Amino acid sequence: MFIHIGHDTVIIDKEIIGVFDMENTTVMKKTIDFLNNAEKNCQVKNVAPYELPKSFIVCQEPKGKVIYISPISVGTILKRIDAARKANY
């Protein structure tokens, strides 16, 4: 199923590796290094460049790893994933 993560961007729930809170995780050096390396490798897509980022979603897509920066909170994204997965059953 498709999960809306901000503006007109949707991702496939089965491609999601993890959903992370931007405020809590970016205080750790490893997370900052991970995001910086991903950006250097053109793997980061900011789906709402003019809004405050609240989360980032790591996905394994057919073309490779992609990190989406989203203005939607982790809680809301997780609820959407849960609802999509329940709808599949």
The first five atom37 places (N, CA, C, CB, O) and aatype in JSON, in Angstrom:
{
  "aatype": [12, 13, 9, 8, 9, 7, 8, 3, 16, 19, 9, 9, 3, 11, 6, 9, 9, 7, 19, 13, 3, 12, 6, 2, 16, 16, 19, 12, 11, 11, 16, 9, 3, 13, 10, 2, 2, 0, 6, 11, 2, 4, 5, 19, 11, 2, 19, 0, 14, 18, 6, 10, 14, 11, 15, 13, 9, 19, 4, 5, 6, 14, 11, 7, 11, 19, 9, 18, 9, 15, 14, 9, 15, 19, 7, 16, 9, 10, 11, 1, 9, 3, 0, 0, 1, 11, 0, 2, 18],
  "atom_mask": [
    [1, 1, 1, 1, 1],
    [1, 1, 1, 1, 1],
    [1, 1, 1, 1, 1],
    [1, 1, 1, 1, 1],
    [1, 1, 1, 1, 1],
    [1, 1, 1, 0, 1],
    [1, 1, 1, 1, 1],
    [1, 1, 1, 1, 1],
    [1, 1, 1, 1, 1],
    [1, 1, 1, 1, 1],
    [1, 1, 1, 1, 1],
    [1, 1, 1, 1, 1],
    [1, 1, 1, 1, 1],
    [1, 1, 1, 1, 1],
    [1, 1, 1, 1, 1],
    [1, 1, 1, 1, 1],
    [1, 1, 1, 1, 1],
    [1, 1, 1, 0, 1],
    [1, 1, 1, 1, 1],
    [1, 1, 1, 1, 1],
    [1, 1, 1, 1, 1],
    [1, 1, 1, 1, 1],
    [1, 1, 1, 1, 1],
    [1, 1, 1, 1, 1],
    [1, 1, 1, 1, 1],
    [1, 1, 1, 1, 1],
    [1, 1, 1, 1, 1],
    [1, 1, 1, 1, 1],
    [1, 1, 1, 1, 1],
    [1, 1, 1, 1, 1],
    [1, 1, 1, 1, 1],
    [1, 1, 1, 1, 1],
    [1, 1, 1, 1, 1],
    [1, 1, 1, 1, 1],
    [1, 1, 1, 1, 1],
    [1, 1, 1, 1, 1],
    [1, 1, 1, 1, 1],
    [1, 1, 1, 1, 1],
    [1, 1, 1, 1, 1],
    [1, 1, 1, 1, 1],
    [1, 1, 1, 1, 1],
    [1, 1, 1, 1, 1],
    [1, 1, 1, 1, 1],
    [1, 1, 1, 1, 1],
    [1, 1, 1, 1, 1],
    [1, 1, 1, 1, 1],
    [1, 1, 1, 1, 1],
    [1, 1, 1, 1, 1],
    [1, 1, 1, 1, 1],
    [1, 1, 1, 1, 1],
    [1, 1, 1, 1, 1],
    [1, 1, 1, 1, 1],
    [1, 1, 1, 1, 1],
    [1, 1, 1, 1, 1],
    [1, 1, 1, 1, 1],
    [1, 1, 1, 1, 1],
    [1, 1, 1, 1, 1],
    [1, 1, 1, 1, 1],
    [1, 1, 1, 1, 1],
    [1, 1, 1, 1, 1],
    [1, 1, 1, 1, 1],
    [1, 1, 1, 1, 1],
    [1, 1, 1, 1, 1],
    [1, 1, 1, 0, 1],
    [1, 1, 1, 1, 1],
    [1, 1, 1, 1, 1],
    [1, 1, 1, 1, 1],
    [1, 1, 1, 1, 1],
    [1, 1, 1, 1, 1],
    [1, 1, 1, 1, 1],
    [1, 1, 1, 1, 1],
    [1, 1, 1, 1, 1],
    [1, 1, 1, 1, 1],
    [1, 1, 1, 1, 1],
    [1, 1, 1, 0, 1],
    [1, 1, 1, 1, 1],
    [1, 1, 1, 1, 1],
    [1, 1, 1, 1, 1],
    [1, 1, 1, 1, 1],
    [1, 1, 1, 1, 1],
    [1, 1, 1, 1, 1],
    [1, 1, 1, 1, 1],
    [1, 1, 1, 1, 1],
    [1, 1, 1, 1, 1],
    [1, 1, 1, 1, 1],
    [1, 1, 1, 1, 1],
    [1, 1, 1, 1, 1],
    [1, 1, 1, 1, 1],
    [1, 1, 1, 1, 1]
  ],
  "atom_positions": [
    [[0.84, -1.19, 0.0], [0.0, 0.0, 0.0], [0.88, 1.25, 0.0], [-0.95, 0.0, 1.22], [2.06, 1.2, 0.36]],
    [[0.29, 2.34, -0.4], [1.0, 3.6, -0.46], [0.8, 4.39, 0.83], [0.54, 4.43, -1.67], [-0.3, 4.41, 1.4]],
    [[1.86, 5.03, 1.29], [1.84, 5.84, 2.5], [2.17, 7.28, 2.11], [2.85, 5.3, 3.57], [3.2, 7.54, 1.49]],
    [[1.29, 8.21, 2.46], [1.52, 9.63, 2.19], [2.48, 10.17, 3.25], [0.18, 10.44, 2.19], [2.23, 10.03, 4.44]],
    [[3.59, 10.79, 2.81], [4.58, 11.29, 3.77], [4.81, 12.81, 3.68], [5.89, 10.59, 3.54], [5.73, 13.33, 4.3]],
    [[3.98, 13.49, 2.93], [4.11, 14.94, 2.85], [3.87, 15.44, 1.44], [0.0, 0.0, 0.0], [4.33, 14.85, 0.47]],
    [[3.15, 16.55, 1.37], [2.79, 17.19, 0.09], [2.25, 16.15, -0.88], [4.0, 17.92, -0.52], [1.26, 15.5, -0.57]],
    [[2.86, 15.98, -2.02], [2.33, 15.01, -2.98], [3.26, 13.8, -3.12], [2.14, 15.68, -4.35], [3.41, 13.25, -4.21]],
    [[3.87, 13.4, -2.02], [4.81, 12.28, -2.03], [4.22, 11.07, -1.31], [6.14, 12.68, -1.39], [3.74, 11.18, -0.18]],
    [[4.25, 9.94, -1.97], [3.82, 8.68, -1.36], [4.94, 7.65, -1.56], [2.47, 8.17, -1.99], [5.69, 7.7, -2.54]],
    [[5.02, 6.71, -0.61], [5.99, 5.64, -0.7], [5.27, 4.31, -0.48], [7.14, 5.83, 0.33], [4.15, 4.29, 0.03]],
    [[5.9, 3.24, -0.87], [5.31, 1.9, -0.69], [5.7, 1.38, 0.68], [5.77, 0.92, -1.83], [6.88, 1.4, 1.05]],
    [[4.71, 0.91, 1.44], [4.97, 0.5, 2.83], [5.99, -0.63, 2.93], [3.68, 0.07, 3.49], [6.74, -0.69, 3.9]],
    [[6.03, -1.52, 1.96], [6.96, -2.66, 2.01], [8.41, -2.25, 1.78], [6.57, -3.69, 0.97], [9.32, -3.03, 2.05]],
    [[8.64, -1.05, 1.28], [10.0, -0.57, 1.05], [10.58, 0.16, 2.25], [10.02, 0.35, -0.15], [11.76, 0.51, 2.26]],
    [[9.76, 0.4, 3.28], [10.2, 1.16, 4.45], [11.09, 0.29, 5.34], [8.98, 1.69, 5.25], [10.7, -0.81, 5.74]],
    [[12.27, 0.79, 5.63], [13.19, 0.13, 6.56], [12.98, 0.68, 7.97], [14.66, 0.32, 6.12], [12.98, -0.07, 8.94]],
    [[12.81, 2.01, 8.07], [12.63, 2.63, 9.38], [12.11, 4.04, 9.28], [0.0, 0.0, 0.0], [12.3, 4.73, 8.28]],
    [[11.43, 4.46, 10.35], [10.9, 5.82, 10.45], [11.5, 6.41, 11.72], [9.3, 5.84, 10.48], [11.39, 5.81, 12.8]],
    [[12.12, 7.58, 11.61], [12.87, 8.15, 12.72], [12.47, 9.59, 13.0], [14.37, 8.07, 12.43], [12.2, 10.36, 12.07]],
    [[12.43, 9.94, 14.27], [12.12, 11.3, 14.69], [13.35, 12.17, 14.48], [11.67, 11.33, 16.19], [14.44, 11.86, 14.97]],
    [[13.19, 13.24, 13.76], [14.31, 14.1, 13.4], [14.92, 14.76, 14.64], [13.84, 15.18, 12.4], [16.15, 14.81, 14.77]],
    [[14.1, 15.24, 15.54], [14.59, 15.97, 16.7], [15.38, 15.06, 17.65], [13.42, 16.6, 17.44], [16.42, 15.46, 18.16]],
    [[14.89, 13.86, 17.89], [15.54, 12.97, 18.85], [16.76, 12.25, 18.3], [14.55, 11.96, 19.34], [17.69, 11.96, 19.06]],
    [[16.78, 11.96, 17.03], [17.88, 11.15, 16.49], [19.04, 11.97, 15.96], [17.36, 10.28, 15.39], [20.17, 11.47, 15.89]],
    [[18.8, 13.21, 15.58], [19.89, 13.99, 14.98], [20.82, 14.61, 16.03], [19.32, 15.09, 14.11], [21.7, 15.4, 15.68]],
    [[20.64, 14.26, 17.29], [21.59, 14.7, 18.31], [22.76, 13.72, 18.4], [20.89, 14.83, 19.69], [23.77, 14.0, 19.05]],
    [[22.62, 12.56, 17.75], [23.68, 11.54, 17.78], [24.59, 11.7, 16.55], [23.06, 10.12, 17.82], [24.11, 11.88, 15.43]],
    [[25.88, 11.63, 16.78], [26.85, 11.81, 15.71], [26.67, 10.78, 14.59], [28.27, 11.73, 16.26], [26.8, 11.11, 13.41]],
    [[26.37, 9.53, 14.94], [26.21, 8.49, 13.92], [25.04, 8.81, 12.98], [25.98, 7.12, 14.58], [25.12, 8.57, 11.77]],
    [[23.97, 9.35, 13.53], [22.82, 9.71, 12.69], [23.17, 10.88, 11.79], [21.6, 10.04, 13.55], [22.81, 10.88, 10.61]],
    [[23.85, 11.86, 12.32], [24.26, 13.01, 11.52], [25.18, 12.55, 10.39], [24.97, 14.08, 12.39], [25.03, 12.98, 9.25]],
    [[26.13, 11.68, 10.71], [27.04, 11.15, 9.69], [26.27, 10.36, 8.63], [28.11, 10.25, 10.33], [26.55, 10.48, 7.44]],
    [[25.3, 9.54, 9.08], [24.48, 8.76, 8.15], [23.74, 9.67, 7.17], [23.48, 7.89, 8.94], [23.76, 9.43, 5.96]],
    [[23.09, 10.71, 7.69], [22.34, 11.62, 6.83], [23.26, 12.42, 5.91], [21.5, 12.58, 7.68], [22.94, 12.65, 4.75]],
    [[24.41, 12.85, 6.43], [25.38, 13.59, 5.6], [25.89, 12.72, 4.46], [26.56, 14.09, 6.45], [25.98, 13.18, 3.32]],
    [[26.24, 11.47, 4.76], [26.72, 10.56, 3.71], [25.63, 10.29, 2.68], [27.19, 9.24, 4.33], [25.91, 10.24, 1.48]],
    [[24.42, 10.11, 3.14], [23.31, 9.87, 2.21], [23.1, 11.08, 1.3], [22.01, 9.55, 2.99], [22.84, 10.94, 0.11]],
    [[23.22, 12.26, 1.88], [23.06, 13.48, 1.06], [24.19, 13.6, 0.03], [23.02, 14.74, 1.96], [23.94, 13.98, -1.12]],
    [[25.41, 13.28, 0.43], [26.53, 13.33, -0.5], [26.34, 12.34, -1.65], [27.84, 13.03, 0.23], [26.78, 12.59, -2.77]],
    [[25.67, 11.22, -1.37], [25.43, 10.19, -2.38], [24.1, 10.39, -3.11], [25.45, 8.83, -1.73], [23.64, 9.49, -3.82]],
    [[23.49, 11.56, -2.95], [22.23, 11.92, -3.62], [21.1, 10.93, -3.29], [22.43, 11.97, -5.13], [20.3, 10.59, -4.15]],
    [[21.05, 10.48, -2.03], [20.03, 9.55, -1.6], [18.95, 10.22, -0.75], [20.67, 8.41, -0.82], [18.03, 9.54, -0.28]],
    [[19.04, 11.52, -0.54], [18.09, 12.23, 0.31], [17.1, 13.01, -0.55], [18.82, 13.18, 1.28], [17.48, 13.71, -1.49]],
    [[15.81, 12.87, -0.21], [14.76, 13.65, -0.87], [13.98, 14.37, 0.21], [13.82, 12.73, -1.73], [13.36, 13.74, 1.07]],
    [[14.01, 15.68, 0.16], [13.26, 16.5, 1.11], [11.9, 16.78, 0.49], [14.01, 17.83, 1.45], [11.8, 17.52, -0.48]],
    [[10.84, 16.18, 1.05], [9.52, 16.3, 0.44], [8.8, 17.58, 0.83], [8.68, 15.11, 0.82], [7.73, 17.87, 0.3]],
    [[9.36, 18.34, 1.76], [8.75, 19.62, 2.15], [9.86, 20.6, 2.51], [7.77, 19.43, 3.35], [10.07, 20.89, 3.69]],
    [[10.57, 21.12, 1.51], [11.74, 21.95, 1.8], [11.45, 23.25, 2.54], [12.42, 22.27, 0.53], [12.37, 23.85, 3.1]],
    [[10.21, 23.69, 2.56], [9.89, 24.96, 3.21], [9.19, 24.77, 4.55], [9.04, 25.8, 2.31], [8.69, 25.73, 5.13]],
    [[9.15, 23.54, 5.03], [8.53, 23.25, 6.32], [9.57, 22.64, 7.25], [7.32, 22.3, 6.16], [10.58, 22.1, 6.81]],
    [[9.31, 22.72, 8.53], [10.19, 22.14, 9.53], [10.16, 20.63, 9.43], [9.79, 22.6, 10.95], [9.08, 20.04, 9.51]],
    [[11.31, 19.97, 9.25], [11.31, 18.51, 9.16], [11.05, 17.89, 10.52], [12.65, 18.01, 8.59], [11.65, 18.28, 11.52]],
    [[10.16, 16.91, 10.54], [9.83, 16.23, 11.79], [10.32, 14.79, 11.81], [8.34, 16.26, 12.02], [10.51, 14.21, 12.88]],
    [[10.53, 14.21, 10.64], [10.94, 12.81, 10.6], [11.74, 12.55, 9.33], [9.72, 11.87, 10.67], [11.74, 13.33, 8.38]],
    [[12.42, 11.4, 9.36], [13.01, 10.91, 8.11], [12.71, 9.42, 8.01], [14.55, 11.18, 8.06], [12.69, 8.7, 9.0]],
    [[12.48, 9.0, 6.77], [12.07, 7.64, 6.49], [13.14, 7.02, 5.59], [10.65, 7.58, 5.81], [13.47, 7.56, 4.53]],
    [[13.68, 5.89, 6.02], [14.68, 5.18, 5.24], [13.95, 4.08, 4.46], [15.82, 4.58, 6.16], [13.24, 3.26, 5.04]],
    [[14.14, 4.08, 3.15], [13.48, 3.1, 2.28], [14.51, 2.38, 1.42], [12.42, 3.79, 1.4], [15.53, 2.95, 1.02]],
    [[14.22, 1.13, 1.14], [15.01, 0.37, 0.17], [14.15, 0.2, -1.07], [15.49, -1.03, 0.75], [13.28, -0.68, -1.13]],
    [[14.39, 1.05, -2.06], [13.63, 1.01, -3.3], [14.41, 0.19, -4.33], [13.36, 2.45, -3.82], [15.59, -0.09, -4.13]],
    [[13.76, -0.19, -5.42], [14.46, -0.98, -6.45], [15.75, -0.32, -6.95], [13.54, -1.21, -7.63], [16.71, -1.02, -7.28]],
    [[15.77, 1.01, -6.98], [16.97, 1.71, -7.47], [18.02, 1.93, -6.39], [16.57, 3.04, -8.06], [19.11, 2.43, -6.68]],
    [[17.7, 1.57, -5.14], [18.65, 1.73, -4.04], [18.01, 2.39, -2.83], [0.0, 0.0, 0.0], [16.8, 2.61, -2.78]],
    [[18.86, 2.7, -1.86], [18.4, 3.31, -0.61], [18.03, 4.77, -0.84], [19.47, 3.2, 0.48], [18.74, 5.5, -1.53]],
    [[16.9, 5.19, -0.25], [16.45, 6.57, -0.33], [16.01, 7.0, 1.07], [15.29, 6.74, -1.37], [15.33, 6.25, 1.77]],
    [[16.4, 8.21, 1.47], [15.98, 8.77, 2.75], [15.1, 9.97, 2.44], [17.21, 9.18, 3.65], [15.52, 10.92, 1.79]],
    [[13.85, 9.9, 2.92], [12.89, 10.98, 2.73], [12.83, 11.82, 4.0], [11.48, 10.43, 2.38], [12.66, 11.29, 5.09]],
    [[12.98, 13.13, 3.85], [12.83, 14.07, 4.95], [11.4, 14.57, 4.88], [13.88, 15.27, 4.87], [10.97, 15.11, 3.86]],
    [[10.64, 14.39, 5.98], [9.2, 14.65, 5.95], [8.78, 15.64, 7.04], [8.43, 13.35, 6.12], [9.36, 15.67, 8.12]],
    [[7.76, 16.46, 6.75], [7.21, 17.37, 7.75], [6.16, 16.69, 8.64], [6.61, 18.58, 7.07], [5.57, 17.33, 9.51]],
    [[5.92, 15.4, 8.41], [4.91, 14.67, 9.17], [5.58, 13.91, 10.31], [4.12, 13.68, 8.25], [6.66, 13.36, 10.14]],
    [[4.93, 13.9, 11.46], [5.52, 13.27, 12.65], [5.59, 11.75, 12.5], [4.7, 13.63, 13.89], [4.86, 11.15, 11.72]],
    [[6.49, 11.17, 13.26], [6.67, 9.71, 13.26], [5.37, 9.02, 13.63], [7.79, 9.3, 14.23], [4.99, 8.03, 13.0]],
    [[4.69, 9.53, 14.65], [3.44, 8.92, 15.1], [2.4, 8.85, 14.0], [0.0, 0.0, 0.0], [1.74, 7.82, 13.83]],
    [[2.25, 9.92, 13.25], [1.28, 9.95, 12.16], [1.67, 8.99, 11.05], [1.15, 11.37, 11.61], [0.82, 8.28, 10.51]],
    [[2.96, 8.95, 10.71], [3.41, 8.04, 9.66], [3.19, 6.59, 10.09], [4.9, 8.28, 9.33], [2.73, 5.77, 9.29]],
    [[3.51, 6.27, 11.35], [3.31, 4.91, 11.83], [1.84, 4.51, 11.83], [3.88, 4.77, 13.24], [1.51, 3.36, 11.54]],
    [[0.95, 5.45, 12.15], [-0.49, 5.16, 12.09], [-0.92, 4.87, 10.65], [-1.3, 6.35, 12.66], [-1.75, 3.99, 10.41]],
    [[-0.36, 5.61, 9.71], [-0.7, 5.39, 8.3], [-0.19, 4.03, 7.82], [-0.12, 6.52, 7.41], [-0.87, 3.34, 7.07]],
    [[1.01, 3.66, 8.26], [1.56, 2.35, 7.91], [0.68, 1.25, 8.49], [3.01, 2.2, 8.42], [0.35, 0.29, 7.8]],
    [[0.3, 1.39, 9.75], [-0.53, 0.4, 10.41], [-1.87, 0.26, 9.7], [-0.74, 0.77, 11.89], [-2.34, -0.85, 9.46]],
    [[-2.49, 1.39, 9.37], [-3.78, 1.36, 8.69], [-3.67, 0.7, 7.31], [-4.33, 2.79, 8.54], [-4.54, -0.07, 6.9]],
    [[-2.59, 0.99, 6.61], [-2.38, 0.4, 5.28], [-2.19, -1.11, 5.38], [-1.17, 1.04, 4.58], [-2.73, -1.87, 4.57]],
    [[-1.45, -1.54, 6.36], [-1.2, -2.97, 6.52], [-2.47, -3.72, 6.96], [-0.08, -3.2, 7.54], [-2.71, -4.85, 6.54]],
    [[-3.29, -3.08, 7.81], [-4.56, -3.69, 8.22], [-5.52, -3.78, 7.02], [-5.22, -2.88, 9.37], [-6.29, -4.73, 6.91]],
    [[-5.45, -2.81, 6.14], [-6.32, -2.82, 4.96], [-5.94, -3.93, 3.99], [-6.27, -1.47, 4.25], [-6.78, -4.39, 3.21]],
    [[-4.69, -4.36, 4.03], [-4.22, -5.43, 3.14], [-4.69, -6.81, 3.58], [-2.71, -5.41, 3.07], [-4.7, -7.75, 2.78]],
    [[-5.08, -6.95, 4.84], [-5.46, -8.28, 5.35], [-6.92, -8.54, 5.23], [-5.05, -8.43, 6.78], [-7.39, -9.61, 5.62]]
  ]
}
